[in-house]
Amino acid sequence: MAKSSADDDELRRACAAAMDGTKQDIVLSIRVAKSRGIWGKSGKLGRGHMAKPRVLAISKKVEGQRTLAFLRVLKYSSGGVLEPAKLYKLKHLSKVEVVTNDPSGCTFLLGFDTLRSQSVAPPQWTMRNVDDRNRLLICILNVCKDVSGRLPKVVGIDVVEMALWVKENTPVTSKQKSILQDGPVTTAVAERDMKVTVERELVSQAEEEDMEALLGTYVLGIGEAEAFSERLKRELQALEAANVHSILENEPLINEVLQGLESATNCVEDMDEWLGVFNLKLRHMREDIESIEIRNNKLEMQSVNNKSLIEELEKLLESLRIPSEYAACLTGGSFDEARMIQNIEACEWLANALKSLEVPQLDRSYSNMRSVREKRADLEKLRNNFVKRASEFLRNYFSSLVDFMTSDKSYFSQRGQLKRPDHADLRYKCRTYARLLQHLKNLDKNCLGPLRKAYCSSLNLLLRREAREFANELRASTKASRNPTVWLDGSTGSNQSANSADTSIVSEAYAKMLTIFIPLLVDESSFFAHFMCFEVPDGNKIAPTDDDNDDDLGIMDIDENDKAGKKSADLQALNESLHDLLDGIQEDFYAVVDWAYKIDPLRCISMHGITERYISGQKADAAGFVRILLDDLENRISTQFSRFVDEACHQIERNDRNVRQVGVLSYIPRFATLATRMEHYIQGQSRNLVDQAYTKFVNIMFVTLDKIAQGDPKNADILLLENYAAFQNSLFDLANVVPSLAKAYRQASKSYEEACARFISAIVYYQFERLFQFARKIEDLMYTITPEEIPFQLGLSKMDLRKVVKSSLSGVDKSIITMYKRLQKNLTSDEMLPSLWDKCKREFLEKYENFAQLIAKIYPNEPIPAVAQMREITASI
């Protein structure tokens, strides 16, 4: 017989792993098959009710003084691992039914009283055999008895048969040897316990003795079963007759009991009538009490509401009252500096009073009251009147301040004295009314537009005059001689560019102009932005200057929560106002730039670098117009420098093309002097400006040189190589440190090599024309015929070869000396002669070596002078 799954240790360990963390001890685990069915009917297997493998595990858990018992259903996952599916508490087990339609008797149902829907068919559990079924059911019954003290209802199974099975399948524990291990001993003890428990509960000891005594009264054989049955029937009929007789004898007692019950019923009916009457009276009393309570609650609520209403009306009347001291300040008070504290307090009260009459602060039901509407209209008239008076006063005040400063000449630069503008006193006086402007903005946002325009108009006059007087005196006090503006013209003297004066004082004057006025304009822009209540972003601060401490206005942000949504619109308005404030001052800066350009055009390079340095330092939003001013200055300087570059290019192009040009052109060495001077003027970011000028100069110089060379084809290569060599010699030092000039140097070097190769080739070919022309004919025929056929062609016979060699190479040393003299005659500078003569000899030897190789291949037996001999002859000259 196969081993039962209840004794499978691997199955028990797998169940314990699936129940890990529950702190439950496994009593029994066994494999079953699950299907669906209903009470009293066998489950029919179909597509939706196929039997599924499951494992039933009975477990216990101890919590304090009580023990809990569970029935766990475990299923197999896709990986073959057991995992929990359902959990039942055995204390809710109410019924165990064995399916009678299963002939094997291995299928049963477990009924729990906690099922939510009794219409759902409970699962059927099918065991492998009857022994497994009995073992599982006996374990369930024993656990239920031990834990809950009761047994579920058992249907469809003979308890006597189960008791006999337990007796047969329980081994005697006394015969277990001491050498057995824990596993078998535990099983034997458990089965013994099951035997004792089932026998005690199904058939008690007393019932068993009565049955044995009853069976002992009948001395019948095995074949007298019919007689035994007839005797039992007769005794049963006798017992039934005795029961009927005893019932008839007790009839008077039953009648007395019925009469007592009828009298008790009458008493109960009378009491019910009295209770109904009392209940009606109590209901009426409850209704009266409830009515009285409702009236009392209404009166109490009315009293509380009246009190609250009086308090609200008192608060409303208090908010509608205008204090006399504030009314006097708002209607006709003075705006002198001594009265500003009272004016500020009056503005704060007016703003709070208007805000308190708005819907968010005031209840919506009050906003439509006539008194509230009238008081709001009065406050608005008071606000408009105060804003109008304050705006008119501030416009006149700004104008009077500027007029006072412009009337005093000591505020401006004078002859022989440069005056640094000082606006500390002006800002101090304006700062007195900074809080007033903030409250005016809070009262009426539209009033700041005219005030900003008035301030910008007044201060613009002051700034423009200061800049004009400073620029005029700066130019008058700067004494510098003018440098020539003609650098590359061939008609001027050669020493004109060499004796240029020092004009650094011009750049210093321009830098002083920026140093004085750019921080002043930035400070004025920052002061204006804060003074006129612009909401500029806090993250962009002005670069610290000496006057930063004067720009602290001490203004409190009244509507700090609303600043985020206003910054973009305020920034646009700020830029427009700054344009009105500083517009026109750029003309004085342009005048300084133009003046510096007339003295020394190359000073545009240093002024460009100075301007770039100031542009990179202006990052604040309040300095927007200052950045625009610096950008315009930079463009003006770049335009002036471009004008100088264009004029210099025209000077290069104006070289006289009708006169034959010989030697190095005049603009080649002058460009080197100009580049050296330009490098001394470079500051900061002006490198790009200078590199662009270099590129334009070099292109025009090389194009002009090519055009002049094309006008004299005979001496074109000599002109090109001499000028390109002079360009390289004059710019050698600068090309090592300036990348743009290094590029031009490489371009000149390439053009020099090309012109030199053409010139040397022409010199060599002119002296040995017949010899190398004979070699060229041979090379041309080698593309069409074989080398063996060439000696038989017309003009290429061996006789023709001997004539050419005799005429060209007889007295070859004299021919080489003639070639040297021709080279020396064509050059205007003896400095280039050694290098060119070396190239000329190398060119001749390379051509002669190629000629010798051709002759050896085509005319193998014809003797000609060896290459080594020719090399010795050229080396000796």
Secondary structure, DSSP 8 states (H G I E B T S, - for coil): ----GGG-HHHHHHHHHHTTTS--EEEEEEEEEEEE-BTTB-----SSS--EEEEEEEEEEEETTEEEEEEEEEEE-TTS-EEEEEEEEGGGEEEEEE-TT-TT--EEEEEETT-S-TTS--EEEE-SSHHHHHHHHHHHHHHHHHHHS---EEESS-HHHHHHHHHHT---GGG--TT--HHHHHHHHHHHHHHHHHHHHHS-HHHHHHHHHHHHT----TT-HHHHHHHHHHHHHHHHHHHHHHHHHTHHHHHHHHHHHHHHHHHHHHHHHHHHHHHHHHHHHHHHHHHHHHHHHHHHHHHHHHHHHHHHHHHHHHHH---HHHHHHHHH---SGGGHHHHHHHHHHHHHHHHHTSTTTS-HHHHT-HHHHHHHHHHHHHHHHHHHHHHHHHHHHHHHHHHHHHH-GGGS-BTTB------HHHHHHHHTTHHHHHHHHHH-GGGHHHHHHHHHHHHHHHHHHHHHHHHHHHHHH-------S--S-TTS-TTTTTT----HHHHHHHHHHHHHHHHHHHHHHHHHHHHTT----TT------TTGGGG------TTGGGHHHHHHHHHHHHHHHHHHHHTTTHHHHHHHHHHHHHH-TTHHHHHHHHHHHHHHH---GGGHHHHHHHHHHHHHHHHHHHHHHHHHHHHHHTS-SSS---SS-THHHHHHHHHHHHHHH--GGGHHHHHHHHHHHHHHHHHHHHHHHHT-GGGHHHHHHHHHHHHHHHTHHHHTT-HHHHHHHHHHHHHHHHHHHHHHHHHHHHHTHHHHHHHHHHHHHTTTS-TTTGGGSTT-SHHHHHHHHHHHHTTHHHHHHHHHHHHHHH-S-GGGHHHHHHHHHHHHHHHHHHHHHHHHHH-TT-----HHHHHHHHHH-
